Amino acid sequence: MNINKAMVRSFLAVILPIVSVDFVFGAIYKTVDQDGNVIFTDSRPADQPSEEVKLRPITPISPVPGRESESLKSAQTVSREFYSSLEIIEPADDATVRTQENFTVKIATAPKILAGHKVRLLLDGQIMGEFGRKLTFELKNVDRGTHNLTVEIIDNQANVIKSSSNTIHVHRTIYTPEVSINPPAS
């Protein structure tokens, strides 16, 4: 886990006032059990000798304003800018797909998908598949009409890092008449 100083400061600024309030109203006692283990508790044990622990006053530290949000924004910007391109290369934008059953969607990205990132394909806003580093998706039984394909690169917290969309037109043949090369003579 990557913890930076700004995160620690903001955590301490929130926790320390709460902790110090508890210490003002209660005491801490130290006991040693029969095995020599040191135990700290907030209530004086009746059956064992104990000593009250005197704590130094806690000095709260305020976080530096804007530091945490700036570091978070810069980390997200670096992730977004790492992928220089993401596109659906097949079918092309505004292409007509003539199919009976299934067709393949191919994706190109530069550089390759990083470890921990996934590629997700959406058809008209519905997730059709989510894969680690796979850059091809097989779509089955897509209805006739105009559709929006969207490909997204997502990180391990399901945040969209980069996306790209294409519009496609699906034509499906409903009836194919038999065609004879040599028609019968009349």
GIPEWO-V988187 format. One record per helix or strand. SS is the DSSP state (2 for helix, 1 for strand). FROM is the first residue (numbers start at 1). TO is the last residue. If there is no record, write none. Layout:
ss=SS from=FROM to=TO
ss=SS from=FROM to=TO
//
This chain:
ss=2 from=5 to=25
ss=1 from=28 to=32
ss=1 from=38 to=41
ss=1 from=51 to=53
ss=2 from=67 to=82
ss=1 from=85 to=90
ss=1 from=95 to=98
ss=1 from=102 to=110
ss=1 from=118 to=123
ss=1 from=126 to=131
ss=1 from=136 to=140
ss=1 from=145 to=154
ss=1 from=160 to=171
//
